[in-house]
Amino acid sequence: MLEGARRTEQRGGVAWTVQPISAARAQKPYSCPGCARSIQPGIAHVAVWRADFVLGDAQALDGRRHWHTHCWRIV
């Protein structure tokens, strides 16, 4: 499901892992937490999760959220 150049970004003093999802790999609809609108299948976007989650990487990945790329950039 995940692909592209994973990176770490800071938002509000928190480190976040940002994983680009290509349009070809975007298979399911998601609700963007930035605008509350739908990210439809076939739309490139980013998956985001805490990079410093206390309970470990697996738990952090389970808590990931899918954002429109634009919405994530303007947070």
C-alpha positions in Angstrom: 0.0 0.0 0.0 2.7 2.5 0.9 5.2 3.8 -1.7 7.4 6.8 -2.5 10.0 8.7 -0.6 9.1 8.5 3.1 10.1 11.5 5.0 9.9 13.0 8.5 8.3 16.4 9.0 7.6 18.6 12.0 4.2 20.0 12.8 3.2 21.7 16.0 6.4 20.4 17.8 5.6 16.8 16.8 7.6 14.6 14.4 5.4 13.0 11.7 6.3 10.3 9.1 4.8 11.3 5.7 4.4 8.6 3.0 3.3 9.6 -0.5 0.6 7.3 -2.0 0.5 7.3 -5.8 -2.8 7.5 -7.7 -2.2 4.0 -9.0 -1.8 2.6 -5.4 -4.8 4.6 -4.0 -7.3 1.8 -3.9 -9.7 2.9 -1.1 -11.6 6.0 -0.2 -10.5 7.9 2.9 -11.7 11.0 4.8 -9.1 13.7 4.9 -8.7 15.0 8.5 -7.6 18.4 7.1 -10.8 19.3 5.2 -13.1 16.4 6.1 -13.7 15.7 2.4 -13.3 12.3 0.7 -10.0 11.2 -0.9 -11.4 9.0 -3.7 -9.6 5.9 -5.1 -7.2 6.9 -7.9 -6.2 10.2 -6.2 -2.6 10.6 -5.1 -2.3 11.7 -1.4 -0.1 11.2 1.7 -0.4 8.8 4.6 0.8 10.4 7.9 1.6 9.0 11.3 3.6 10.0 14.4 7.3 9.4 14.0 7.9 9.3 17.8 4.9 7.3 19.0 5.6 5.9 22.5 4.1 2.5 21.8 6.3 1.8 18.8 6.3 1.9 15.0 3.6 -0.8 14.5 1.1 1.0 16.7 2.0 4.4 15.1 1.4 2.9 11.6 -2.0 1.6 12.8 -2.9 5.1 13.7 -2.0 6.6 10.3 -4.3 9.0 8.6 -4.7 9.8 4.9 -4.5 13.4 3.9 -4.9 15.3 0.6 -1.3 16.4 -0.2 -2.4 20.0 -0.3 -4.2 19.8 3.1 -1.1 18.3 4.7 1.1 21.1 3.3 -1.0 23.9 4.7 -1.5 22.5 8.3 
